[in-house]
């Protein structure tokens, strides 16, 4: 009779210990799950705030780069036109002074204009080639092409800038506890920011494109007007 009474409490005690252990493990597991959900929620909130802030920065960056591009283009274009006008004026002056006469004067003008065309084609070829390639890739739709180029550039810039940020071990640990990986999270942010840039590109760039094209047309008209006057003896 003694044996069963001894084994009974041991069995009950062992079962109680197992039950308590199971409850503890369940509680800890549930706590980790809840903690992971809370961490994941915080990560998503931080990501959304970061994407929103980056979107505003992308808009300003597009504007700054477009403004800088237009100013640089007009500066280079103006310098080139001044040099062209100066060389043309020099040839015309030599003709007026009697240094260049007849076929020699015509040959100098032809050589000068040919050099202008070759130089302009050489300077424009990389841009024209790239533009034609991208337009062909996107079905010859300029707006879509511009948006895709800006989005791809933004995506690469976000990845490059994130790679330069210091990677702290506790940040990676928190991301791991939240069920996230740093590389995947950075890529998600980059894609969302690139999507924002895709939508902002054409409305943001349009005024700068129109301004640059208009100023280029005005400067070209002034140059051709000056060239016509010079060739007809109305300048010198």
Steps between C-alpha positions, in 0.01 A plus 500: 500500500792721571640480144192637324464779758865595439477482120171694492637831639813468286287457188277792590805709587668414170183585307473830688859586414440418134180705501672798660789474252256485210315805628825692544619411149161598356505831685854579387421401141187715504698789644761469228225490237332808645836672532583417140165638384560820696853533361377429148234768542760752616727410209213555254419837659865605483520382141187692400633818665837452333342448158287812543800709603709355219222579252513868593878492474478334159273777371745766615795304363332468159437874496856580602652267242269627226578863585873425501476312171314784325740765631804294401354427156423866433844605619677252274269579210555875538878459513492283187288757316732786600802303373320415175394860449854622571658262249241586238553870560876448467463335157264776383743766625785338307285510187420868557870575543579328173697214654247240390355539153292297260511122536730519804240695693228253398724207592569648845130553565419145387776354718382704798137397464600137445710512816201640689278217381755231585562648843126527577435145382793369707375679813138394453557140390524339850180674611316424176612137505394452862167675443424293190586177682279583799213622283512181294501295820185673629301514179602851392308662784704797631318547830522133592865493393589795722308349792673161463846659479439711812352205690794274415748770597318560830493128579877473446565813707297371795687168494837677470426742784369224727816299436705793632308510828665324797346159573462457877458154644208593727308641202541171316395316818180703533422448132556127543266494801243684291531235228674736258831499318694819445568445130139413423374798701738739322391363163133547591567861603698560182216364285238712676712816474569421133124468443453846652773637272329333205181694567673831575753503217306645207292763691817614678727503196255643246551870589879459483482320167282773354725773638815335366348435159364856477832661596687273260266602216543871581880477513506301175282759329730779619805312372352428157382860476849621579651257247260621229585864570874425501491311171303781336744767612266662750726446803838612370 
